[in-house]
Amino acid sequence: METEEEQHITTLLCMGFPDPDVIRKALRLAKNDINEAVALLTNESPGLG
């Protein structure tokens, strides 16, 4: 069974975010809140990529 983080990574990959490492970093910064991670990824926050 996938962890919540793994499910979020899969979801974000399916949404078109291509780099699992960047996704993991965004999820860590967002405390595993997928909505906050999307905001970080779409704002191209410094230090994510």
One Martini backbone bead per residue (centre of mass of N, CA, C, O) as a GRO file, in nm:
protein
   49
    1MET     BB    1   0.097   0.036   0.021
    2GLU     BB    2   0.063   0.360  -0.009
    3THR     BB    3   0.155   0.648   0.079
    4GLU     BB    4   0.063   0.965   0.092
    5GLU     BB    5   0.310   1.073  -0.056
    6GLU     BB    6   0.296   0.879  -0.299
    7GLN     BB    7   0.018   0.972  -0.392
    8HIS     BB    8   0.098   1.266  -0.441
    9ILE     BB    9   0.315   1.211  -0.649
   10THR     BB   10   0.134   1.073  -0.855
   11THR     BB   11  -0.062   1.307  -0.891
   12LEU     BB   12   0.152   1.520  -0.984
   13LEU     BB   13   0.250   1.364  -1.228
   14CYS     BB   14  -0.037   1.358  -1.367
   15MET     BB   15  -0.041   1.686  -1.374
   16GLY     BB   16   0.279   1.742  -1.500
   17PHE     BB   17   0.494   1.696  -1.294
   18PRO     BB   18   0.820   1.565  -1.375
   19ASP     BB   19   0.973   1.580  -1.077
   20PRO     BB   20   0.999   1.388  -0.800
   21ASP     BB   21   1.208   1.553  -0.633
   22VAL     BB   22   1.054   1.822  -0.637
   23ILE     BB   23   0.796   1.714  -0.516
   24ARG     BB   24   0.912   1.620  -0.246
   25LYS     BB   25   1.011   1.898  -0.158
   26ALA     BB   26   0.735   2.038  -0.164
   27LEU     BB   27   0.599   1.848   0.041
   28ARG     BB   28   0.786   1.912   0.275
   29LEU     BB   29   0.734   2.220   0.283
   30ALA     BB   30   0.404   2.148   0.301
   31LYS     BB   31   0.349   1.910   0.494
   32ASN     BB   32   0.182   1.724   0.279
   33ASP     BB   33   0.032   1.952   0.119
   34ILE     BB   34  -0.091   1.947  -0.192
   35ASN     BB   35  -0.184   2.241  -0.234
   36GLU     BB   36   0.082   2.373  -0.145
   37ALA     BB   37   0.262   2.227  -0.347
   38VAL     BB   38   0.133   2.345  -0.598
   39ALA     BB   39   0.197   2.635  -0.531
   40LEU     BB   40   0.503   2.598  -0.532
   41LEU     BB   41   0.529   2.481  -0.823
   42THR     BB   42   0.379   2.727  -0.976
   43ASN     BB   43   0.584   2.953  -0.842
   44GLU     BB   44   0.877   2.874  -0.856
   45SER     BB   45   1.042   2.825  -0.613
   46PRO     BB   46   1.313   2.865  -0.459
   47GLY     BB   47   1.487   2.548  -0.433
   48LEU     BB   48   1.328   2.318  -0.599
   49GLY     BB   49   1.525   2.289  -0.884
   0.00000   0.00000   0.00000
